[in-house]
């Protein structure tokens, strides 16, 4: 295979130069251009949850049942898993930038087509396409962010950006309130506009994203060190001008055997042979958070609108979801600096275990809760769960070698989400269908307890197998597959990629 052919050998200090940069406006460009994808995902998921009642009528909606609402969530997640695996390997092979443009385009096509759905089948197919684009985004974006953000800030930035999912969730929830009001928008048009407006946001993100460069780390490993060096020099120039001072020199370097591509077989051997404990860790974290979120949140609007005990007008569900979403965003925002100071192991374990215990308590209290108190309990629980779930993506992104980064994110997202994210909505949809005729809300506790157990288990695994990656350069956390033990001193064997 081409991946087995060495194209060159270089000694480079590009990683050290990127990690020594102070925070600047350029880094904000990366955050806005790349991190906003989670806003899109939150918008999509929330719209589906908030519009569940609008999609049920035969005339103005699509004639979906409670089970169909859960199925739509599962189909979206299945698309996301497929997209993550398909685009993840392409991201490692063809570059971060090319793929985060393509995957956003796939999302735009899917969400626009959803707005024109006329049958349940069409709707399900469109949800799959939309999920495919979003799943591909997870792999491409997390890889690029972690490779561009300095080590000192990587934990807080990654956790906060992943938490921005809930900005989209809050926006989607509030957006559906007027769109579900028949005095404002016709019932057969409102839910379609909700999906179409997601495409407008996506187009805006695409414009900003075009200014984000390719990852210099990806470039130098794939034989394009001159281009990678030019990218870093441009970043350094911008940061130096902004700060009004020269940047300090760096001495750290790494020697790399360049390859155009890395075979998927070698990647698989790396993940399962070199890092089996990290593989178990990531799987545990992803399964727990995927079941918890996809089970609880995909059907939260349906639960609020289906049980008389909760006393929630279906047209007002968006307000409740907005409060829940706000807590989910505030949690990662407030707690994210602690992932760089107290450390990954302490914060991931505590957020998983605390949120699992709170969810279990909420399940046992279901018989005495109303819509307001259930939303309050959910907000408190997910204040912690949201930070932990965001850190799962951070973990998968930084604990494996650079050549495998995007595919590892995709793999654990897909496997974990398939195990927890597809089963969760289907289980909750079935539980709701069985509970609605008797209005026995306590039946939903089965799903809550499963989610709680998975989260607590993930926290325990983190305590046992967690990696202390705070403020360390990515190459120290996981040595690149193509790296040599010591830099080569043979000028005939190594070219040096350094600032001119």
C-alpha positions in Angstrom: 0.0 0.0 0.0 1.0 3.6 -0.5 0.9 4.1 3.2 4.0 1.8 3.5 6.1 4.0 1.3 8.3 6.5 3.1 8.4 9.8 1.2 10.9 11.6 3.3 12.2 12.3 6.8 12.2 15.7 8.5 13.0 17.2 11.8 10.5 19.9 12.7 9.6 22.2 15.6 6.1 23.0 14.3 4.2 21.4 17.2 6.3 23.3 19.8 5.8 26.6 17.9 2.0 26.1 17.9 1.9 25.2 21.6 4.0 28.2 22.7 1.6 30.7 21.2 -0.4 33.1 23.5 -4.1 33.3 23.1 -5.0 35.6 20.2 -7.7 36.8 17.8 -6.5 34.1 15.4 -7.5 31.4 17.9 -10.9 33.0 18.2 -11.2 32.6 14.4 -10.6 28.8 14.9 -13.2 28.6 17.6 -15.9 30.5 15.6 -15.1 28.8 12.3 -14.9 25.3 13.6 -16.5 25.1 17.0 -19.9 26.3 15.7 -20.7 22.9 14.2 -22.0 21.8 17.6 -24.5 24.7 17.5 -25.8 23.1 14.3 -26.0 19.7 15.9 -27.8 21.1 18.9 -30.2 23.0 16.6 -31.1 19.8 14.7 -31.6 17.6 17.7 -33.7 20.2 19.6 -35.9 21.0 16.6 -36.8 17.3 16.3 -37.6 17.0 20.0 -39.5 20.3 20.2 -41.4 19.6 16.9 -42.5 16.1 17.9 -46.2 17.1 18.3 -46.2 19.1 15.1 -44.9 16.1 13.1 -47.7 13.8 14.4 -50.9 15.1 12.6 -51.6 13.5 9.2 -52.6 16.8 7.6 -50.2 19.4 8.7 -47.4 17.0 9.9 -46.2 13.7 8.7 -48.4 11.3 10.7 -45.5 10.2 13.0 -46.2 8.1 16.2 -44.3 8.3 19.5 -42.2 5.4 18.3 -41.6 7.1 15.0 -40.2 10.2 16.8 -37.8 7.9 18.6 -37.0 6.1 15.4 -36.2 9.5 13.7 -33.7 10.2 16.5 -32.2 6.7 16.0 -32.0 7.2 12.2 -30.2 10.6 12.7 -27.7 9.0 15.1 -27.2 6.0 12.7 -26.4 8.6 10.0 -24.0 10.3 12.3 -22.2 7.0 13.1 -21.9 6.2 9.4 -20.7 9.7 8.5 -18.1 9.6 11.3 -16.6 6.4 10.1 -16.7 7.2 6.4 -15.4 10.8 6.7 -13.1 10.1 9.6 -10.7 7.9 7.6 -10.9 10.5 4.8 -10.0 13.2 7.2 -6.8 11.4 8.2 -6.0 10.7 4.6 -6.9 13.9 2.8 -6.7 16.6 5.5 -8.8 18.3 8.0 -9.8 21.4 6.0 -11.0 19.6 2.9 -13.3 17.3 5.0 -14.7 20.0 7.3 -15.9 21.8 4.2 -17.3 18.7 2.5 -19.1 17.5 5.7 -20.7 20.9 6.3 -22.0 20.8 2.7 -23.6 17.3 3.3 -25.3 18.7 6.4 -26.7 21.6 4.4 -28.2 19.3 1.7 -29.7 17.1 4.3 -31.4 19.8 6.4 -32.8 21.6 3.4 -34.3 18.4 2.0 -35.8 17.7 5.5 -37.8 20.9 5.2 -39.5 19.5 2.0 -40.4 16.1 3.5 -43.9 14.8 2.4 -43.8 11.3 3.8 -42.3 9.6 6.9 -39.8 7.7 4.7 -38.6 10.9 3.1 -38.2 12.4 6.5 -36.2 9.4 7.8 -33.9 9.4 4.8 -33.2 13.2 5.1 -32.5 12.8 8.8 -30.0 10.1 7.9 -28.2 12.4 5.4 -28.2 15.3 7.9 -26.7 13.0 10.6 -24.1 11.8 8.1 -22.8 15.3 7.7 -22.8 16.1 11.4 -21.0 12.8 12.2 -18.3 13.6 9.7 -18.0 17.0 11.2 -17.2 15.6 14.7 -14.1 13.8 13.4 -12.7 16.6 11.2 -13.4 19.4 13.6 -12.1 17.9 16.8 -8.9 16.9 15.0 -8.3 20.4 13.6 -9.2 22.2 16.9 -6.8 20.1 19.0 -4.0 20.4 16.5 -4.4 24.2 16.3 -5.0 25.2 19.9 -2.0 25.6 22.2 -1.6 22.8 24.8 -2.2 25.3 27.7 -5.7 26.0 26.5 -6.7 22.8 24.7 -8.8 21.2 27.5 -10.9 24.2 28.3 -11.4 25.2 24.6 -12.3 21.7 23.6 -14.8 21.1 26.4 -16.4 24.6 26.0 -16.7 24.2 22.2 -18.3 20.7 22.5 -20.6 22.3 25.1 -21.7 24.9 22.6 -24.0 22.2 21.2 -26.4 23.6 23.8 -26.4 27.1 22.4 -27.9 25.5 19.3 -30.3 23.5 21.5 -31.5 26.7 23.2 -31.8 28.5 20.0 -33.7 25.7 18.4 -36.1 25.4 21.4 -36.9 29.1 21.4 -37.2 29.1 17.6 -39.9 26.5 17.7 -42.2 28.5 20.0 -43.4 31.0 17.4 -43.1 28.5 14.6 -45.5 26.2 16.5 -48.0 29.0 17.1 -50.7 28.7 14.4 -51.6 32.4 14.9 -48.1 33.3 13.8 -47.2 30.6 11.2 -49.4 28.0 9.5 -49.2 24.6 11.2 -48.0 22.9 8.0 -45.3 25.5 7.4 -43.8 26.2 10.8 -41.9 23.0 11.3 -40.5 23.2 7.7 -39.2 26.7 8.4 -37.4 25.4 11.5 -35.3 23.0 9.4 -34.7 25.5 6.6 -33.3 28.1 9.1 -30.7 25.6 10.2 -29.3 25.8 6.7 -29.0 29.6 6.9 -26.8 29.2 10.0 -24.8 26.6 8.2 -24.1 28.8 5.2 -22.8 31.5 7.6 -20.4 29.1 9.2 -19.2 27.9 5.8 -18.1 31.5 5.0 -16.1 31.9 8.2 -14.6 28.4 7.9 -13.0 29.1 4.6 -10.4 31.3 6.4 -9.3 28.5 8.8 -6.1 26.8 7.5 -5.2 23.2 7.2 -3.5 21.7 10.3 0.2 22.2 10.0 0.7 19.0 12.0 -1.2 17.1 9.3 0.8 18.8 6.6 4.3 18.0 7.8 3.5 14.3 8.3 2.0 14.0 4.8 5.1 15.4 3.0 3.9 19.0 2.8 6.2 20.5 5.5 6.9 23.7 3.5 3.2 24.5 3.3 2.9 23.7 7.0 5.8 26.0 7.8 4.2 28.8 5.9 0.9 28.3 7.8 2.7 28.5 11.1 4.8 31.5 10.1 1.5 33.4 9.1 0.0 32.5 12.4 3.1 33.7 14.3 3.2 36.9 12.3 -0.5 37.7 13.2 0.0 36.9 16.9 3.2 38.8 17.1 1.6 41.9 15.6 -1.4 41.7 17.9 0.7 41.3 21.0 3.3 43.9 20.0 6.3 41.6 20.8 8.4 38.9 19.3 7.6 35.4 20.2 10.1 33.3 22.1 12.3 30.8 20.2 11.7 27.1 20.8 14.2 24.2 20.9 11.9 21.2 21.0 11.7 19.2 17.8 10.5 15.9 16.5 11.8 13.7 13.7 9.1 12.3 11.4 9.2 9.6 8.6 6.7 11.1 6.2 4.0 9.1 4.4 1.3 10.2 2.0 -1.3 8.0 3.7 -1.4 5.6 6.7 -3.1 2.3 6.1 -6.3 1.6 8.1 -4.8 -1.8 9.2 -1.9 0.0 10.8 -4.3 2.4 12.5 -6.3 -0.5 13.9 -3.2 -2.3 15.2 -2.2 0.9 16.9 -5.5 1.5 18.7 -6.0 -2.1 19.9 -2.4 -3.3 20.4 -0.5 -0.3 21.6 -3.2 1.4 23.5 -5.8 -1.2 24.7 -6.5 0.6 28.0 -7.1 3.9 26.2 -9.5 2.0 23.9 -11.5 0.7 26.8 -11.5 4.1 28.4 -12.9 5.9 25.3 -15.5 3.2 24.7 -16.8 3.5 28.2 -17.0 7.3 28.1 -18.8 7.4 24.8 -21.3 4.7 25.5 -22.3 6.4 28.8 -22.8 9.9 27.5 -24.4 8.7 24.2 -27.1 6.7 25.9 -27.7 9.4 28.5 -28.1 12.2 26.0 -29.7 10.5 23.1 -32.2 8.7 25.3 -33.1 11.6 27.6 -32.9 14.5 25.2 -34.3 13.1 22.0 -37.5 12.3 23.8 -37.6 15.1 26.5 -40.1 17.2 24.5 -42.3 14.2 23.9 -42.3 13.3 27.6 -43.2 16.9 28.6 -46.1 17.0 26.1 -47.5 13.5 26.6 -48.2 13.3 30.4 -50.9 15.2 32.2 -48.9 15.0 35.5 -46.3 17.3 34.0 -48.9 19.9 32.9 -47.0 21.2 30.0 -48.7 22.7 26.9 -47.1 21.1 23.9 -46.7 24.5 22.2 -44.7 25.7 25.3 -42.2 22.8 25.3 -39.6 25.0 23.7 -39.3 27.2 26.8 -38.6 24.1 29.0 -36.0 22.8 26.6 -34.3 26.2 26.4 -33.8 26.2 30.2 -32.5 22.7 30.1 -30.1 23.6 27.2 -28.8 26.7 29.0 -27.7 24.6 31.9 -26.0 22.2 29.6 -24.0 25.1 28.1 -23.2 26.8 31.3 -21.8 23.6 32.8 -18.9 23.1 30.3 -18.3 26.9 30.1 -17.9 27.2 33.9 -16.1 23.9 34.5 -13.9 23.8 31.4 -10.8 25.6 33.0 -10.7 23.0 35.7 -9.9 20.3 33.0 -6.6 22.1 32.5 -5.9 22.8 36.2 -7.3 20.1 38.4 -6.7 17.7 35.5 -8.6 15.4 33.1 -8.9 12.3 35.4 -10.3 14.2 38.4 -12.8 16.3 36.3 -14.0 13.6 33.9 -14.6 11.0 36.7 -16.4 13.5 39.0 -18.7 14.8 36.3 -19.7 11.3 35.1 -20.3 9.9 38.6 -22.1 13.0 39.9 -24.4 13.2 36.9 -25.2 9.5 37.0 -26.1 9.7 40.7 -28.4 12.8 40.1 -30.1 11.1 37.1 -30.8 8.0 39.2 -32.3 10.2 41.9 -34.5 12.0 39.3 -35.8 8.6 38.1 -36.9 7.6 41.5 -38.7 11.0 42.0 -40.6 10.9 38.7 -43.9 10.1 40.3 -43.9 13.4 42.2 -42.4 15.8 39.6 -44.2 18.2 37.3 -42.8 19.8 34.2 -41.0 22.6 36.0 -39.4 20.3 38.7 -38.4 17.7 36.1 -36.7 20.4 34.0 -34.9 21.7 37.1 -33.6 18.2 38.0 -32.5 17.7 34.4 -30.8 21.1 34.4 -28.8 20.3 37.6 -27.9 16.8 36.3 -26.7 17.8 32.9 -24.8 20.8 34.2 -22.2 18.1 35.2 -23.1 15.6 32.5 -22.5 18.1 29.7 -19.0 18.9 30.8 -18.2 15.2 31.1 -19.7 14.3 27.7 -17.7 17.1 26.1 -14.5 15.7 27.7 -15.2 12.3 26.1 -14.4 13.9 22.7 -11.4 15.6 24.1 -10.1 12.3 25.4 -10.5 10.4 22.1 -8.9 13.3 20.3 -5.7 13.6 22.3 -4.8 10.2 23.6 -4.0 8.5 20.3 -1.3 9.2 17.7 -1.9 12.1 15.3 -2.1 9.9 12.2 -5.1 8.1 13.8 -6.8 11.1 15.4 -9.8 11.7 13.2 -10.5 8.0 12.7 -10.2 7.3 16.4 -12.7 10.1 17.2 -15.0 8.6 14.5 -14.6 5.1 15.7 -15.4 5.7 19.3 -18.2 8.1 18.5 -19.7 5.6 16.1 -19.3 2.5 18.3 -20.3 4.3 21.5 -23.2 6.1 19.9 -24.4 3.0 18.1 -24.5 1.2 21.4 -26.1 4.0 23.4 -27.4 6.5 21.0 -29.5 4.3 18.8 -30.7 2.0 21.5 -31.6 4.9 23.8 -34.1 6.7 21.7 -35.8 3.5 20.6 -36.0 2.3 24.2 -37.4 5.6 25.4 -39.9 5.8 22.5 -41.2 2.4 23.4 -41.4 3.3 27.1 -43.3 6.4 26.3 -45.8 4.5 24.1 -46.4 2.0 26.9 -46.7 4.7 29.6 -48.9 7.2 27.9 -52.2 5.1 27.9 -52.0 4.6 31.7 -50.2 8.0 32.2 -47.7 6.1 34.4 -44.6 8.3 34.2 -42.7 6.0 36.5 -42.1 3.6 33.6 -39.7 6.0 32.2 -37.4 5.4 35.2 -36.1 2.2 33.5 -34.3 4.3 30.9 -33.1 6.8 33.5 -31.5 4.1 35.7 -29.8 2.5 32.7 -28.3 5.9 31.7 -27.3 6.5 35.3 -25.5 3.2 35.6 -23.6 3.7 32.3 -22.4 7.2 33.4 -21.2 6.0 36.8 -19.4 3.1 35.2 -17.7 5.5 32.8 -16.5 7.6 35.7 -15.1 4.6 37.5 -13.2 3.5 34.3 -11.8 7.0 34.1 -10.5 6.8 37.6 -8.8 3.5 36.7 -7.5 4.1 33.2 -7.6 7.9 32.7 -4.7 9.7 31.0 -3.3 12.9 32.6 -3.0 14.9 29.5 -3.5 18.4 30.9 -1.2 21.0 29.4 0.9 18.5 27.5 1.7 18.7 23.8 -0.1 16.1 21.8 3.1 14.4 20.6 4.0 13.7 24.3 0.6 12.3 25.1 0.8 9.9 22.2 3.9 9.6 20.0 3.2 9.8 16.3 3.4 6.5 14.5 5.9 7.9 12.1 8.1 9.5 14.8 11.7 8.4 15.4 13.1 7.9 18.9 15.7 10.6 18.4 16.0 13.3 15.8 18.3 12.2 12.9 21.6 13.9 12.7 22.3 12.7 9.2 21.7 15.6 6.8 21.2 13.2 4.0 18.4 11.4 5.8 16.6 14.3 7.3 15.4 17.7 6.0 14.7 20.4 8.6 11.4 22.3 8.5 12.1 25.5 10.6 11.4 29.2 10.2 13.4 30.8 7.5 
